[in-house]
Amino acid sequence: METGADDQGDLRDERNARFHHGAERDFTEDSQTFQMAARFEQWGNRLLGKDQLGRPVNVGRSLREGLVDLQRDFNVSTGSLVKLLGQFYDILEVEFESRFGPRIRAATHRLNAGS
């Protein structure tokens, strides 16, 4: 099981690879064909033929494939973040309640959490 520090190190390594070293993540199984076909469509043309995998070039399909991969990675990362934030908030709760609980309960503005 990775700890928060391990997750942070992995994210830092990925950030460095992308921003400092110019590495891009592949968007589909054949990102080169997808990028070229997307540029052709941007210029008002269609790229015809087959991609490197022998499939007919289809920008829409490639875009959907890429989005599914991005969403999957995003969901895994945010799931980890939510879990770690939950642990962090559990640690902070005791201190927060001891400092601010009495003040919140004693407030006279009618916005008390206990009202």
N, C-alpha and C positions, 0 to 999 in steps of 0.2 A: 504494500500500500504506500502510495506516495504521500508525503507530507506537503503542507503549504509551501515550504521552502523549495521542495523538489519541483512542484508545479510552477513556481515562480522561475526557477532556473530553466525549465523547459521552455516557458514562454519567452524568457529573455533570449535564449539561444535562437528560437525561431524568429523573434523580432530582429536580432542581429543579422541572421542569414538573409532576411527579406529586405531590410532597409540599408544595412551597411554593406552587404555583399551583392545586392541586386538580384537575389534569388526570388523567383516567383513560384507559387504553388501551381501545380497542374490543375486546370479547371475541369478537364474531361480526360478520358483515356487517350484522346488524340487532340491535345490542346493546340498544336500547331495548325492543324486543319481548321479547327473551330475558330481560332483567331483570324486566319486568312479569310474564311467564309464570312465571318462577321464584318470584316473590313469591306469585302466586296458588297455586302448588303448595305452597309453604311454609304457606299458610293453609288448605290442604286442598281447594282447588278447582283446576280446570283452566281455562286460558285457551283458548278456542276461536276459530277464525277463521284469518286469514292474516296473515303478517308484512308488513313494508313492501316486501318483494321479491315478494310474491304467493304465497309458499309456505305450506302449512299450518303453524301454530305447532307446534313440536316441541322441547321443552326438551332432551331427550336429544341430538337431532341438533345443536342449537346448542352444547351443552356439549362434545360431541366436536369440533366445528369449532374452538371456542375453545382446547381443550386441544392440538390439533394445532398451531395457530399458536404457542401458548406454548412447546411442546416444540421446535418448529423454531427459534424465537428463542433459547431456552435452549441448544440444542445448538450454534448458531453462536457464541454468547457464550462458552460453556465451551471450545469448540474454540480460540478465540482466546486464552483464558486459559491453556490447557494449553501452547500454542505459546510464549506469552510467558514462562510459568514455566520451560519447558525452557531457553529462552535465558538466563534469570536464573540457573538452577542451573548451567548450563555455566560461567558467569562465576564463580560462587562455588566451584565444585569445586576449582580450583587452590589457592585460599587455604585451604579446608577441609582438603584433603589435606595441605598443607604444615604446618598447625598441629596437626591431630588424627591424621593417619595414623600417625606414629611412636608416639603414646600408645596408640592402639587396638592396634597390632601388639605393643606391649610389655605390654599388660594381662595380669594374672595371674588374672583371674576366669573364664576359660574361655569367655567370651562374645565372643572376638575375631572380627572379621569374616573373618580369614584361616584360622581353625581348621576 
